[in-house]
Amino acid sequence: MQLHIKQSEVIKSDKRFKLLNWGRRAGKTSCLAYEAFIDLYNKDKALVSYYAPTTTDARDIAWEIFKETLGKTIIKTNEVLLEIKVRNKFGGESTLRLAGWEAVKNRDKGRGVENDLVILDEVAFYPQFKEKFEKVIEPTLLTSKGRLILTSTPNGFNHFYDSYNEAVNNPLWFVSHATSYDNPHNDPEELARLKKEKDQDVFAQEYLADFRKIQGLVYKDFNRERHVFDPELVINKRDEIAGIDWGYTNPLAMLRIFVDNDNNFFIYDEYYRTEKTTEEAIEFLGTWKPSSVYPDPAEPDRNVLLAKAGYYVKDVNKDIKSGIDKVISLFRNNKIFVSKNCVELITELESYRYDEKLSKEIPVKESDHCFAPDTLIKTTKGYKKIKDMVGEAGYLYSIDNRIEKYHNVRPTRSNAETLKIEFEDKSMLEVTPDHLLLLSNGEWIEAQLLNPMDLIQSDTYATANIQWVKLLSLSWREILQQVKQKIAQSCMGILQWKDRERASCSPHRRKFTQQCDRKLGAKICSRTFESAHDTREEGKSESMGRDYSTTYKEMAWVKRGESVALDTWEECNGEATANRKELCLLSREVFNKEKEYKCKILSSELQNESKTKKIERITRGFQGVVYNLEVENTHCLIANGVIAHNCMDSLRYSLFMYTGSIPVARNTHTSKPKPINKAL
């Protein structure tokens, strides 16, 4: 394939860092394949890592192009691992690896390796780019002094826009801008048709690689020039508050907000991290010292921990439309400003949008985990299709067979791609690639990271085939066998003495025996301790079978030793009482042991004794409207028999509730508030 002019310029540049801001079908991937070939062929044991937004993109778009470009230098390919071995000019092997950014985001894939070249394709569509790039990707180029190439078509004013502006002013970077017209293989008449049909901003961004605001933005009044301030600005703050949107797999987001005497809001700092526990979030919150905190009300357990830590937790209204309207009003009236250090918040503000084909009241949440329209949700009234639940509220079955309230059932995206997961029992589930499902070992995993043969938990805890009653009886039997002999032996002397007493046939002795029966509870003992009962019966038979003289001697022994027998009885009775107390304590041990057994079974035998679904194959699903809902407390539901998870709010939570009683006075000036003084 012959390179066009823009591709040749990129290849000829010898700069270590390159950024390509190119329009659709401008030839990015072909250019990247040539760049990869340079390192793979000219370095011995070179390692080149290519990343696309998803593993599916890497396989469907880049894989064949890389194979075609590398051609006869290929030694072998591994289509499962997306890895290609190449013969270099030194006679050795070099390696090309393709992966999806979601593997970096979720599993830090690539950490610890030493790359000669890293290619990040379509960077504008990478979530958590700044955090994961600095944490995972950038260190892999340190020792090798490897090269880095960033490419993308713009996607609003997000992190790629910032990277582009930084690279333009940095002499270490080669920056290239190309439009769809620069690729001679694109038909000019077809481009003219698209230009006529498309919205002007859409065409400029997608085909001319021009940075434009995304269509349908929620916060279209937000403007970087007007609303972003330097963190060195010293604010005459009257109050400090914090907003929290809880998360774990999805990022936990916290905002630190200052309020001045004119009721202007300055979002001074942000905390945006994945896989952070409540305790870690509370520990970090201690560095801010807010007077009040406005957390996501959907997770009351975490809010209780927040309150116990000494923070004044305020109630929050989750009405999305009202919260958005409040924030829009603040931006429109120039009452809210964002520190330029709040990179993730600025990205959210410039990408949070409505879906033009759906309701303009509920924005698209890119992190929403969504279902296909015909997905069956297990509610307390039976299974219902999620598309038929729109606008409803009610109760459904969640994890651990808990019943939780659901609400806010809605279509979330109109043109979303889905994955079709087929199981060995012939059932299936269609979800968006980022949807979280529960593995048999209790770990949550995104659908796009699943593999055939993986075991997914179904309606596990409601239908588990674990015989707890049987297990309990086995535990009791095991413990009783350990103490049975000891307790029986302590009663043996009394039982033998009672047998001899009965053999005397004396009314006086029979009366005394009945008194002993009442005191000892001999009948209960005989039923409880079988060995002791058997010993007594044997002793009785032997006694009754003896001759008269032997019996007479035993009667004489009883008469002479009555006081001794009573002492013996009292002593043995005391020992038996102590042993009964010991047995009561053992029942507590049984209870604790049962808890241990349950934990063991849930962790090690769950796959064998409960319902799981084994994945048979994963393919592309349909592309269209998808749905989601909110589940209180557990955030889990049962969809098509499988346990699944459901899903910026920190800004709404805090400002909507804090300003509820504050009238919003418009700032007549369009510039930022003047600083009192500069921080030293």
C-alpha positions as CSV (number, residue, x, y, z in Angstrom):
1,M,0.0,0.0,0.0
2,Q,1.3,3.4,-1.0
3,L,1.4,6.0,1.8
4,H,-0.3,9.4,1.2
5,I,1.4,12.7,2.1
6,K,0.2,13.0,5.7
7,Q,1.2,9.4,6.4
8,S,4.7,9.9,4.9
9,E,5.2,13.0,7.1
10,V,4.5,11.0,10.2
11,I,6.8,8.1,9.2
12,K,9.7,10.4,8.3
13,S,9.6,12.3,11.6
14,D,12.3,11.0,14.0
15,K,10.8,12.5,17.1
16,R,10.2,10.2,20.0
17,F,6.6,11.4,20.8
18,K,3.9,11.8,18.1
19,L,0.3,12.9,18.3
20,L,-2.1,12.5,15.3
21,N,-5.3,14.5,15.3
22,W,-6.9,12.9,12.2
23,G,-10.5,12.7,10.9
24,R,-12.4,9.6,10.0
25,R,-11.0,7.3,7.3
26,A,-7.8,9.5,7.1
27,G,-5.6,6.4,7.3
28,K,-4.6,6.3,11.0
29,T,-4.4,2.6,11.5
30,S,-2.4,1.9,8.3
31,C,0.1,4.6,9.4
32,L,0.3,3.1,12.8
33,A,1.0,-0.4,11.3
34,Y,4.0,1.1,9.4
35,E,5.3,2.7,12.6
36,A,5.1,-0.6,14.4
37,F,7.0,-2.3,11.6
38,I,9.9,0.1,12.0
39,D,10.5,-0.9,15.6
40,L,9.7,-4.6,15.2
41,Y,12.1,-5.1,12.3
42,N,14.9,-2.8,13.3
43,K,15.3,-3.8,16.9
44,D,16.2,-7.1,18.4
45,K,13.5,-8.6,20.7
46,A,11.5,-5.4,20.4
47,L,8.1,-5.2,22.1
48,V,5.3,-3.0,20.6
49,S,2.0,-2.6,22.4
50,Y,-1.0,-1.4,20.5
51,Y,-4.2,-0.3,22.4
52,A,-7.7,0.4,20.9
53,P,-10.7,1.5,23.0
54,T,-11.8,-2.1,23.4
55,T,-10.4,-5.6,22.6
56,T,-13.1,-6.0,20.0
57,D,-11.9,-2.9,18.2
58,A,-8.4,-4.1,18.3
59,R,-9.4,-7.5,16.8
60,D,-12.0,-6.2,14.2
61,I,-10.2,-3.1,13.0
62,A,-6.4,-3.3,13.6
63,W,-5.6,-7.0,13.5
64,E,-5.9,-7.7,9.8
65,I,-4.2,-4.4,8.9
66,F,-1.2,-5.2,11.0
67,K,-1.0,-8.7,9.6
68,E,-1.1,-7.3,6.0
69,T,1.6,-4.7,6.7
70,L,4.0,-7.1,8.5
71,G,3.5,-9.6,5.7
72,K,6.3,-12.1,5.2
73,T,8.2,-11.1,8.4
74,I,5.5,-12.8,10.5
75,I,6.7,-16.0,12.2
76,K,3.4,-16.9,13.9
77,T,0.2,-15.4,15.2
78,N,-2.0,-16.0,18.2
79,E,-5.5,-14.8,17.5
80,V,-6.7,-15.6,21.0
81,L,-4.0,-13.5,22.7
82,L,-3.9,-11.0,19.8
83,E,-0.1,-11.5,19.5
84,I,2.2,-11.6,16.5
85,K,5.8,-12.8,16.4
86,V,8.0,-11.1,13.8
87,R,11.4,-12.0,12.4
88,N,13.7,-8.9,12.8
89,K,16.7,-8.1,10.7
90,F,19.0,-9.6,13.3
91,G,17.4,-13.0,12.9
92,G,15.7,-12.8,16.2
93,E,12.1,-12.4,17.2
94,S,10.1,-9.3,18.0
95,T,6.6,-9.1,19.5
96,L,3.5,-7.1,18.7
97,R,0.6,-7.2,21.2
98,L,-2.9,-5.8,20.7
99,A,-5.3,-5.1,23.5
100,G,-8.2,-3.0,24.6
101,W,-8.0,0.0,26.9
102,E,-10.6,-1.5,29.1
103,A,-8.0,-4.1,30.2
104,V,-5.8,-1.3,31.3
105,K,-8.6,0.5,33.1
106,N,-9.9,-2.6,34.9
107,R,-6.8,-4.8,35.3
108,D,-3.8,-2.5,34.8
109,K,-2.8,-4.7,31.8
110,G,0.7,-3.9,30.6
111,R,2.0,-2.9,34.0
112,G,5.6,-3.9,34.5
113,V,6.6,-4.6,30.9
114,E,9.3,-2.8,28.9
115,N,7.9,-1.4,25.7
116,D,9.9,-0.1,22.7
117,L,6.8,1.5,21.2
118,V,3.3,2.2,22.7
119,I,0.5,3.1,20.3
120,L,-2.7,4.5,21.8
121,D,-5.4,4.6,19.1
122,E,-8.6,6.7,19.5
123,V,-7.4,8.2,22.8
124,A,-10.3,10.6,23.0
125,F,-12.5,7.6,23.8
126,Y,-10.4,6.2,26.7
127,P,-12.1,6.6,30.1
128,Q,-9.7,7.5,33.1
129,F,-7.0,8.2,30.6
130,K,-4.8,10.5,32.6
131,E,-4.8,8.3,35.8
132,K,-4.1,5.0,34.0
133,F,-1.6,6.5,31.5
134,E,0.6,7.9,34.3
135,K,0.1,4.8,36.5
136,V,0.4,1.9,33.9
137,I,1.6,3.0,30.5
138,E,4.2,5.8,30.9
139,P,6.5,3.8,33.2
140,T,6.9,1.1,30.6
141,L,8.8,3.5,28.4
142,L,11.2,4.7,31.0
143,T,14.1,2.1,30.9
144,S,13.9,1.5,27.1
145,K,13.4,5.2,26.3
146,G,10.6,3.9,24.0
147,R,8.5,5.8,21.6
148,L,4.9,6.9,22.2
149,I,2.2,7.6,19.6
150,L,-1.3,9.1,20.4
151,T,-3.9,9.2,17.8
152,S,-7.6,10.0,17.7
153,T,-10.5,11.8,16.1
154,P,-11.7,14.6,18.5
155,N,-14.5,13.9,20.9
156,G,-15.4,17.3,22.4
157,F,-13.0,19.2,24.6
158,N,-11.8,16.3,26.7
159,H,-8.4,14.9,27.7
160,F,-7.3,14.5,24.0
161,Y,-8.0,18.2,23.5
162,D,-5.7,18.9,26.4
163,S,-3.0,16.5,25.2
164,Y,-3.2,18.1,21.7
165,N,-2.7,21.7,23.1
166,E,0.2,20.5,25.3
167,A,1.9,18.7,22.4
168,V,1.6,21.7,20.0
169,N,3.7,23.8,22.5
170,N,6.2,21.1,23.3
171,P,9.3,20.7,21.0
172,L,9.6,17.1,21.9
173,W,6.4,16.2,20.1
174,F,5.5,15.9,16.5
175,V,1.9,16.9,15.9
176,S,0.0,16.1,12.8
177,H,-3.5,17.3,11.7
178,A,-5.3,15.5,8.8
179,T,-8.8,15.5,7.5
180,S,-10.8,12.9,5.6
181,Y,-10.0,14.9,2.4
182,D,-6.2,14.1,2.9
183,N,-6.8,10.4,2.1
184,P,-6.9,10.1,-1.7
185,H,-8.9,6.8,-1.3
186,N,-11.9,8.7,0.0
187,D,-14.4,9.8,-2.6
188,P,-14.8,13.6,-2.6
189,E,-18.4,13.3,-3.8
190,E,-19.2,11.1,-0.9
191,L,-17.7,13.6,1.5
192,A,-19.7,16.3,-0.1
193,R,-22.9,14.3,0.5
194,L,-22.0,13.8,4.2
195,K,-21.2,17.4,4.6
196,K,-24.6,18.3,3.3
197,E,-26.5,15.8,5.4
198,K,-24.5,16.1,8.7
199,D,-24.8,18.8,11.3
200,Q,-22.0,21.4,10.8
201,D,-20.3,20.7,14.1
202,V,-20.6,16.9,13.7
203,F,-19.0,17.0,10.2
204,A,-16.3,19.4,11.4
205,Q,-15.3,17.1,14.3
206,E,-15.6,13.7,12.7
207,Y,-14.2,14.4,9.2
208,L,-12.2,17.6,9.6
209,A,-10.7,16.7,13.0
210,D,-11.8,20.0,14.5
211,F,-12.5,20.3,18.2
212,R,-16.2,21.1,18.6
213,K,-18.7,20.8,21.4
214,I,-20.6,17.5,21.4
215,Q,-24.2,17.6,20.2
216,G,-26.8,17.6,22.9
217,L,-24.5,18.7,25.7
218,V,-26.3,19.0,29.1
219,Y,-24.0,21.8,30.4
220,K,-23.6,23.7,27.2
221,D,-23.3,26.9,29.2
222,F,-20.0,25.7,30.6
223,N,-17.2,27.6,29.0
224,R,-13.5,27.0,29.8
225,E,-12.6,30.7,29.3
226,R,-15.2,31.9,31.7
227,H,-15.6,29.1,34.3
228,V,-12.2,27.6,34.8
229,F,-9.9,29.3,37.3
230,D,-6.3,28.9,38.4
231,P,-5.9,26.9,41.7
232,E,-3.5,29.6,42.9
233,L,-6.6,31.9,43.3
234,V,-7.1,32.5,47.0
235,I,-10.8,32.5,47.8
236,N,-12.5,34.3,50.6
237,K,-14.4,31.2,51.6
238,R,-17.4,31.3,53.9
239,D,-18.0,27.6,53.9
240,E,-16.6,24.3,52.6
241,I,-18.7,21.4,51.5
242,A,-18.1,18.1,49.7
243,G,-20.2,15.9,47.3
244,I,-19.7,12.2,46.9
245,D,-20.8,9.8,44.2
246,W,-20.0,6.3,45.6
247,G,-18.3,3.8,43.3
248,Y,-15.8,0.9,43.2
249,T,-15.5,-0.6,39.8
250,N,-16.8,2.7,38.4
251,P,-14.8,5.5,39.9
252,L,-15.5,7.0,43.3
253,A,-15.9,10.7,42.7
254,M,-15.6,13.4,45.4
255,L,-15.6,17.2,44.9
256,R,-14.3,19.8,47.3
257,I,-16.3,23.0,47.0
258,F,-15.7,26.4,48.5
259,V,-18.5,28.9,49.0
260,D,-17.7,32.7,49.2
261,N,-19.7,35.5,50.7
262,D,-21.5,36.2,47.4
263,N,-22.6,32.6,47.2
264,N,-20.3,31.8,44.4
265,F,-19.2,28.1,44.2
266,F,-15.6,27.2,43.5
267,I,-14.9,23.5,42.8
268,Y,-11.4,23.5,44.1
269,D,-10.4,19.9,44.1
270,E,-11.5,16.4,43.0
271,Y,-10.9,12.8,44.1
272,Y,-11.5,10.4,41.2
273,R,-10.3,6.8,41.9
274,T,-11.4,3.3,41.2
275,E,-11.3,0.3,43.6
276,K,-11.3,2.5,46.7
277,T,-13.1,1.3,49.8
278,T,-15.3,3.5,52.0
279,E,-12.6,3.6,54.7
280,E,-10.0,4.9,52.1
281,A,-12.4,7.5,50.9
282,I,-13.2,8.7,54.4
283,E,-9.5,8.8,55.2
284,F,-8.8,11.1,52.2
285,L,-11.9,13.2,53.0
286,G,-10.2,14.0,56.3
287,T,-7.6,16.2,54.4
288,W,-10.4,18.5,53.2
289,K,-12.3,19.3,56.4
290,P,-15.8,20.0,54.9
291,S,-18.6,21.4,57.2
292,S,-21.1,19.1,55.5
293,V,-21.1,16.2,53.1
294,Y,-23.7,15.4,50.4
295,P,-23.3,11.7,49.4
296,D,-25.1,9.4,47.0
297,P,-28.2,8.3,49.0
298,A,-28.4,5.0,47.1
299,E,-25.8,3.5,49.4
300,P,-27.0,4.1,52.9
301,D,-24.5,1.6,54.5
302,R,-21.6,3.7,53.3
303,N,-23.3,6.9,54.4
304,V,-23.7,5.5,57.9
305,L,-20.0,4.8,58.1
306,L,-19.4,8.4,56.9
307,A,-21.6,9.7,59.7
308,K,-19.9,7.5,62.3
309,A,-16.6,9.0,61.2
310,G,-17.9,12.4,62.5
311,Y,-19.1,14.0,59.2
312,Y,-22.3,16.0,59.0
313,V,-24.1,13.9,56.3
314,K,-26.9,15.8,54.6
315,D,-29.9,14.2,52.9
316,V,-29.8,14.3,49.1
317,N,-32.6,14.4,46.5
318,K,-31.8,12.1,43.6
319,D,-34.1,13.9,41.2
320,I,-31.9,14.1,38.1
321,K,-33.7,16.8,36.3
322,S,-34.0,19.1,39.2
323,G,-30.3,18.7,40.0
324,I,-29.2,19.3,36.5
325,D,-31.4,22.4,36.2
326,K,-29.8,23.8,39.4
327,V,-26.3,23.3,38.0
328,I,-27.2,24.8,34.6
329,S,-28.7,27.8,36.4
330,L,-25.4,28.3,38.3
331,F,-23.3,28.1,35.1
332,R,-25.6,30.4,33.2
333,N,-25.5,33.0,35.9
334,N,-21.7,32.7,36.4
335,K,-22.0,31.5,40.0
336,I,-19.9,28.4,39.7
337,F,-16.2,28.0,38.7
338,V,-14.0,24.9,38.3
339,S,-10.3,24.6,39.1
340,K,-8.2,23.6,36.1
341,N,-6.8,20.8,38.2
342,C,-10.3,19.1,38.2
343,V,-9.5,17.3,34.9
344,E,-12.1,14.6,35.3
345,L,-14.9,17.0,36.2
346,I,-14.1,19.2,33.2
347,T,-14.1,16.2,30.9
348,E,-17.5,15.2,32.3
349,L,-18.9,18.7,31.9
350,E,-17.8,18.7,28.2
351,S,-19.1,15.2,27.4
352,Y,-22.3,14.8,29.6
353,R,-25.0,14.8,26.9
354,Y,-28.5,13.9,26.0
355,D,-29.3,11.2,23.4
356,E,-31.2,13.1,20.7
357,K,-33.2,10.0,19.9
358,L,-34.4,9.4,23.5
359,S,-35.7,11.6,26.3
360,K,-34.0,15.0,26.6
361,E,-34.6,14.9,30.3
362,I,-32.3,12.0,31.2
363,P,-28.7,12.3,30.0
364,V,-26.5,9.5,28.7
365,K,-24.2,8.1,31.3
366,E,-21.3,6.4,29.6
367,S,-20.7,4.3,32.7
368,D,-24.3,3.0,32.8
369,H,-24.4,-0.8,32.6
370,C,-27.3,-1.5,30.3
371,F,-29.5,-4.4,29.2
372,A,-31.2,-5.3,25.9
373,P,-34.9,-4.4,25.7
374,D,-36.2,-8.0,26.1
375,T,-34.0,-8.9,29.2
376,L,-36.2,-10.5,31.9
377,I,-35.9,-9.0,35.4
378,K,-36.9,-11.1,38.4
379,T,-39.3,-8.9,40.3
380,T,-41.5,-9.9,43.3
381,K,-44.4,-10.1,40.7
382,G,-42.6,-12.4,38.4
383,Y,-40.3,-11.9,35.5
384,K,-40.8,-8.7,33.5
385,K,-39.1,-7.4,30.3
386,I,-37.1,-4.3,31.2
387,K,-38.6,-2.3,28.3
388,D,-42.0,-2.9,29.8
389,M,-40.9,-1.6,33.2
390,V,-40.0,2.0,32.1
391,G,-41.5,4.5,34.5
392,E,-42.3,1.9,37.1
393,A,-41.1,1.4,40.6
394,G,-41.4,-1.7,42.7
395,Y,-39.5,-4.5,44.3
396,L,-37.2,-7.2,42.8
397,Y,-35.0,-10.0,43.9
398,S,-31.3,-9.1,44.4
399,I,-28.2,-10.9,45.6
400,D,-28.5,-13.2,48.6
401,N,-32.2,-13.5,47.7
402,R,-32.8,-10.1,49.2
403,I,-35.8,-8.0,48.1
404,E,-34.8,-4.5,47.2
405,K,-36.7,-1.5,45.8
406,Y,-36.1,-0.5,42.1
407,H,-36.9,2.7,40.3
408,N,-35.9,5.0,37.5
409,V,-36.2,2.4,34.8
410,R,-35.3,4.1,31.5
411,P,-33.7,3.8,28.1
412,T,-30.2,5.0,28.4
413,R,-28.6,4.9,24.9
414,S,-30.2,4.7,21.5
415,N,-27.3,3.3,19.4
416,A,-25.3,1.2,21.9
417,E,-23.4,-1.9,21.0
418,T,-24.0,-5.1,23.0
419,L,-22.5,-8.4,23.6
420,K,-24.5,-11.6,23.3
421,I,-23.5,-14.1,26.0
422,E,-24.7,-17.7,25.3
423,F,-24.7,-20.3,28.1
424,E,-24.5,-24.1,27.9
425,D,-28.1,-24.4,29.2
426,K,-29.2,-22.6,25.9
427,S,-30.1,-19.4,27.8
428,M,-28.5,-16.1,26.8
429,L,-28.0,-12.5,28.0
430,E,-27.4,-9.4,26.0
431,V,-25.6,-6.5,27.8
432,T,-23.3,-3.6,27.0
433,P,-19.6,-4.5,27.1
434,D,-19.0,-2.7,30.4
435,H,-21.8,-4.5,32.2
436,L,-20.7,-6.2,35.5
437,L,-21.5,-9.8,36.1
438,L,-20.7,-12.0,39.1
439,L,-18.3,-14.9,38.6
440,S,-18.6,-18.1,40.6
441,N,-15.7,-17.1,42.9
442,G,-17.6,-13.9,44.0
443,E,-15.7,-11.4,41.8
444,W,-17.4,-8.9,39.6
445,I,-16.1,-8.7,36.0
446,E,-17.1,-6.7,32.9
447,A,-18.8,-8.6,30.2
448,Q,-16.1,-7.8,27.6
449,L,-13.5,-9.5,29.8
450,L,-15.3,-12.8,30.0
451,N,-14.2,-15.9,28.2
452,P,-15.9,-19.2,27.1
453,M,-16.0,-21.7,30.0
454,D,-16.2,-19.0,32.6
455,L,-18.8,-19.7,35.3
456,I,-21.4,-17.0,36.1
457,Q,-23.5,-17.0,39.2
458,S,-27.2,-17.3,38.5
459,D,-30.0,-17.2,41.0
460,T,-27.5,-18.7,43.4
461,Y,-28.7,-18.1,47.0
462,A,-32.3,-18.5,46.3
463,T,-32.0,-22.0,44.8
464,A,-28.8,-23.3,46.2
465,N,-28.7,-27.1,46.7
466,I,-27.0,-27.0,50.1
467,Q,-28.5,-29.2,52.8
468,W,-27.9,-27.0,55.9
469,V,-30.1,-29.1,58.2
470,K,-28.1,-32.2,57.3
471,L,-24.9,-30.4,57.8
472,L,-26.1,-29.2,61.3
473,S,-27.0,-32.8,62.4
474,L,-23.6,-34.0,61.3
475,S,-21.9,-31.3,63.3
476,W,-23.9,-32.2,66.4
477,R,-23.2,-35.9,66.0
478,E,-19.5,-35.2,65.6
479,I,-19.3,-33.1,68.8
480,L,-21.5,-35.3,70.9
481,Q,-19.4,-38.3,70.1
482,Q,-16.4,-36.5,71.6
483,V,-18.1,-35.7,75.0
484,K,-20.6,-38.6,75.2
485,Q,-18.2,-41.1,76.8
486,K,-16.9,-38.6,79.4
487,I,-20.4,-37.6,80.6
488,A,-21.6,-41.2,80.6
489,Q,-18.7,-42.4,82.7
490,S,-19.5,-39.7,85.3
491,C,-23.0,-41.1,85.7
492,M,-21.9,-44.8,85.6
493,G,-21.5,-45.3,89.4
494,I,-25.0,-43.8,90.0
495,L,-26.7,-46.0,87.4
496,Q,-25.0,-49.2,88.7
497,W,-26.0,-48.3,92.3
498,K,-29.6,-47.7,91.2
499,D,-29.7,-51.1,89.5
500,R,-28.6,-52.9,92.7
501,E,-31.2,-50.9,94.6
502,R,-34.0,-52.0,92.4
503,A,-33.0,-55.6,92.8
504,S,-33.7,-55.5,96.6
505,C,-37.5,-55.5,96.0
506,S,-37.8,-53.5,99.2
507,P,-40.6,-50.9,99.2
508,H,-38.3,-48.6,101.1
509,R,-35.6,-49.0,98.6
510,R,-38.0,-48.7,95.7
511,K,-39.2,-45.4,97.1
512,F,-35.7,-44.2,97.5
513,T,-35.0,-45.2,93.9
514,Q,-37.9,-43.1,92.7
515,Q,-36.5,-40.1,94.5
516,C,-33.2,-40.7,92.8
517,D,-35.0,-41.0,89.5
518,R,-36.5,-37.6,90.0
519,K,-33.2,-36.0,91.1
520,L,-31.1,-37.6,88.5
521,G,-33.5,-37.6,85.6
522,A,-32.4,-41.2,84.9
523,K,-34.9,-41.6,82.1
524,I,-33.6,-38.6,80.2
525,C,-30.0,-39.7,80.7
526,S,-30.9,-43.2,79.4
527,R,-32.4,-41.7,76.2
528,T,-29.5,-39.2,75.6
529,F,-26.5,-41.4,76.3
530,E,-27.1,-44.7,74.6
531,S,-23.9,-46.3,75.9
532,A,-24.8,-45.5,79.5
533,H,-28.3,-46.9,78.9
534,D,-26.9,-50.1,77.5
535,T,-24.5,-50.5,80.5
536,R,-27.4,-50.1,82.9
537,E,-29.5,-52.7,81.1
538,E,-26.7,-55.1,81.2
539,G,-26.1,-54.5,84.9
540,K,-29.8,-55.0,85.6
541,S,-29.9,-58.3,83.8
542,E,-26.8,-59.6,85.6
543,S,-28.2,-58.6,88.9
544,M,-31.6,-60.2,88.4
545,G,-29.9,-63.4,87.2
546,R,-27.9,-63.9,90.4
547,D,-28.8,-66.3,93.1
548,Y,-30.6,-65.4,96.3
549,S,-27.5,-65.3,98.4
550,T,-25.7,-62.9,96.1
551,T,-28.8,-60.6,96.1
552,Y,-29.0,-60.8,99.9
553,K,-25.4,-59.7,100.2
554,E,-26.0,-56.8,97.9
555,M,-29.0,-55.7,100.0
556,A,-26.9,-55.9,103.1
557,W,-24.3,-53.8,101.3
558,V,-26.9,-51.2,100.5
559,K,-28.1,-51.1,104.1
560,R,-24.6,-50.7,105.5
561,G,-23.5,-48.2,102.9
562,E,-26.5,-46.1,102.4
563,S,-24.8,-43.0,103.6
564,V,-21.8,-43.8,101.4
565,A,-24.1,-44.3,98.4
566,L,-25.7,-40.9,99.0
567,D,-22.4,-39.2,99.2
568,T,-21.4,-40.9,96.0
569,W,-24.6,-39.8,94.3
570,E,-24.2,-36.2,95.3
571,E,-20.6,-36.2,94.1
572,C,-21.5,-37.8,90.8
573,N,-24.6,-35.5,90.4
574,G,-22.4,-32.4,90.8
575,E,-20.0,-33.8,88.2
576,A,-22.9,-34.5,85.9
577,T,-24.2,-31.0,86.3
578,A,-20.8,-29.5,85.5
579,N,-20.7,-31.7,82.4
580,R,-24.2,-30.5,81.4
581,K,-23.0,-27.0,81.6
582,E,-20.0,-28.0,79.5
583,L,-22.4,-29.4,76.9
584,C,-24.3,-26.1,76.8
585,L,-21.1,-24.3,76.0
586,L,-20.4,-26.8,73.3
587,S,-23.7,-25.8,71.6
588,R,-22.2,-22.4,71.1
589,E,-19.2,-24.0,69.6
590,V,-21.5,-25.9,67.2
591,F,-23.2,-22.6,66.2
592,N,-19.8,-21.0,65.5
593,K,-18.7,-24.0,63.6
594,E,-21.8,-23.9,61.4
595,K,-20.8,-20.3,60.4
596,E,-17.4,-21.5,59.4
597,Y,-18.9,-24.4,57.4
598,K,-21.2,-22.0,55.6
599,C,-18.3,-19.7,54.6
600,K,-16.3,-22.7,53.4
601,I,-19.1,-24.0,51.3
602,L,-19.9,-20.6,49.8
603,S,-16.2,-20.1,48.8
604,S,-15.2,-23.6,47.8
605,E,-18.3,-25.7,47.0
606,L,-20.5,-23.0,45.5
607,Q,-19.7,-24.0,42.0
608,N,-20.7,-27.6,42.7
609,E,-23.8,-27.2,44.9
610,S,-25.4,-24.1,43.5
611,K,-26.7,-22.9,40.2
612,T,-24.1,-21.5,37.9
613,K,-24.1,-20.9,34.2
614,K,-21.1,-21.9,32.0
615,I,-20.5,-19.6,29.1
616,E,-20.5,-21.4,25.7
617,R,-19.7,-18.5,23.4
618,I,-19.6,-14.7,23.3
619,T,-20.5,-12.8,20.1
620,R,-21.5,-9.3,19.0
621,G,-25.1,-8.5,19.9
622,F,-27.5,-6.0,18.3
623,Q,-26.9,-2.3,18.1
624,G,-29.8,-0.2,19.3
625,V,-31.7,1.1,22.4
626,V,-30.6,-0.3,25.7
627,Y,-32.1,0.1,29.2
628,N,-31.1,0.4,32.8
629,L,-32.7,0.9,36.3
630,E,-31.6,1.7,39.8
631,V,-31.6,-0.8,42.7
632,E,-31.3,0.5,46.2
633,N,-28.7,-0.8,48.7
634,T,-27.2,-3.8,46.8
635,H,-27.2,-2.4,43.3
636,C,-27.7,-6.0,42.1
637,L,-30.5,-7.7,40.2
638,I,-31.3,-11.0,38.5
639,A,-31.5,-10.6,34.7
640,N,-32.3,-13.7,32.6
641,G,-31.5,-15.8,35.6
642,V,-28.0,-14.2,36.0
643,I,-26.8,-12.0,38.9
644,A,-25.9,-8.6,37.4
645,H,-24.9,-5.1,38.6
646,N,-26.8,-1.9,37.8
647,C,-25.4,1.5,38.0
648,M,-20.7,13.8,37.9
649,D,-23.6,12.9,40.4
650,S,-21.4,14.4,43.2
651,L,-21.8,17.8,41.6
652,R,-25.6,17.6,41.5
653,Y,-25.9,16.1,45.0
654,S,-24.0,18.9,46.7
655,L,-25.0,22.0,44.7
656,F,-28.7,21.1,44.3
657,M,-29.2,20.5,48.1
658,Y,-26.9,23.2,49.3
659,T,-28.5,25.9,47.2
660,G,-32.0,24.8,47.9
661,S,-32.7,27.8,50.0
662,I,-30.3,30.2,48.4
663,P,-31.7,32.5,45.7
664,V,-29.4,32.5,42.6
665,A,-28.5,36.1,41.8
666,R,-27.1,36.6,38.4
667,N,-23.5,37.9,38.1
668,T,-23.7,40.7,35.5
669,H,-20.0,40.4,34.6
670,T,-18.9,37.5,32.4
671,S,-15.4,37.2,33.8
672,K,-14.2,35.2,36.8
673,P,-14.3,36.8,40.2
674,K,-11.2,38.8,41.0
675,P,-8.8,37.1,43.3
676,I,-8.2,38.7,46.7
677,N,-4.5,38.0,46.4
678,K,-2.1,35.4,44.9
679,A,-0.9,32.5,46.9
680,L,2.8,32.6,47.6
